[in-house]
Amino acid sequence: MTAIAPALRPPHDYLRRILLMVTGRTPQVVTETLYAIAVHPCPPAAPFVPTEVHLVTTVEGAQDARLALLDPRDGWFHRLCADYELTGIRFTADQIHTITDAAGRPAEDIRTAAEHEACADLITEQVRAFTADPSTALHVSLAGGRKTMTYYLGNALTLFGRPQDRLSHVLVPPPYESNREFYYPTPLSKPLYSEALKRYFDARDAQVTLADIPFVRLRDSLPGRFKTLEQGQARFTEVVAAMQQALAPGAVTIDLRRSCLRLADDRPVELTGADLAFYLWMARRRLAGAAPVRIPGRDPDRWTAAERACYAGYLADYQSAADQLDIREVTAVGARAVGAMTDQFFHQRMRSIREQLEETVGPLAEVYAIQAVTAGRPAGYGLALAAERISILGGA
């Protein structure tokens, strides 16, 4: 039997299964969502029983969740698990993440610009951390919290979500939706009184529906540094800016004074002298409209002595790099090879430059990398960027 690729495994088949929500003053949405995904999934599907539940909320929301859901005797989370024999779900006060300001003070509400920024950053970091673990499947619900909180949560999943991750909203019909005593459809009869309608209803009769929300997954377009936990906390605005850069037309400035490339958003990509000399060579050819470079040892083009002199003042280890490039001097009897570039060196430079670009801009590196731009045997290599999107700073 052929093994199923990890990306195609159903969410319920993952070792670590996480439900992540934002909540406000209605902790009922947590048990309603748990019921909808773990007890009565709709449309009929395999139950997604989380191994962990995590909430992002304010001070008041955290207190409501602890008292209403996690009380050891009367907590509705424990009641739900007991009523429907749900086991193995870890949900403690430590998994209620309270939004804090820059000074570490817990937020009472989400009203000021600073509170919105702190909320966005906490949500972004939670989603990034959970999706960095390949053993996880993340289910995100938009059923609770303020509208801005759900906006940040949905956008964070769009930025970091993987094939096994899901986004949903739980739908509860009136009069149950507005009844603060309703937490989930109970297996036995439980009368509820509606103040608005002045009559009783039975919690057992409630129909809770889970609406699956399709979303665009942009994770593959993010720079690699955002997909791991090594760089520290990821700020929402920083991740969005990186994504905007990834979707914008490519442009590069070769800054010879600082020995780096500067991309469209002025983000620097540091290169060694050898890599920078190589990239500069390719950029000059693109600007001049020269043909793509074929196998280095057989390419008729060359660097002239004038070109070498032009670059020598800007690259610290220029000479060691230039000696390995395809440099020839023109004499009265023809071209004489001074330092022929090997195929190995040629591909080493391309690979090294691409790795540095990928570290900075992820899959967007393809826009800036040196690559095969014409087919054939051998292929022709160069920059795919339009000439008008290339500039050189500090050269002659």
Number of C-alpha atoms within 10 A of each C-alpha: 3 4 5 9 7 13 11 9 13 15 24 19 15 19 13 17 23 24 24 25 25 29 28 23 17 17 26 24 27 28 21 24 30 26 27 25 23 17 18 20 19 15 11 7 11 16 17 24 20 27 17 17 19 21 26 24 32 26 18 16 22 24 18 18 25 17 15 17 25 18 13 12 9 12 15 23 26 17 20 22 17 11 12 13 10 17 11 11 16 12 19 13 15 9 15 23 19 21 26 19 14 10 6 8 11 17 20 16 17 20 10 9 9 14 20 19 18 20 28 23 21 24 30 25 20 20 21 22 17 21 22 17 13 14 13 21 28 26 22 25 27 24 22 24 22 16 12 14 23 21 13 22 27 22 20 25 26 19 25 24 28 21 14 20 20 19 20 19 18 21 17 19 11 11 18 23 17 14 15 13 14 24 25 26 22 18 12 11 12 14 14 18 18 17 11 9 9 7 10 13 16 16 21 15 15 18 16 21 20 23 16 14 13 10 15 11 17 15 21 15 20 25 21 15 16 27 19 15 15 8 9 10 15 21 18 22 13 12 19 15 13 21 19 14 20 21 12 12 11 20 19 22 18 23 21 21 13 15 21 19 25 20 21 16 15 12 15 19 19 18 18 18 21 24 21 23 26 20 23 19 16 19 25 17 18 20 16 10 10 13 13 19 20 19 16 21 13 13 12 12 17 17 16 14 12 9 14 15 11 12 19 15 14 18 20 15 14 19 16 12 18 23 14 17 24 22 22 19 15 15 8 6 6 9 14 13 13 16 14 18 21 15 12 9 14 17 14 13 19 18 16 15 24 20 14 16 25 20 15 22 25 23 18 21 21 17 18 22 22 23 19 17 14 16 9 9 8 13 15 16 20 24 23 18 19 11 16 10 14 19 18 17 13 14 15 8
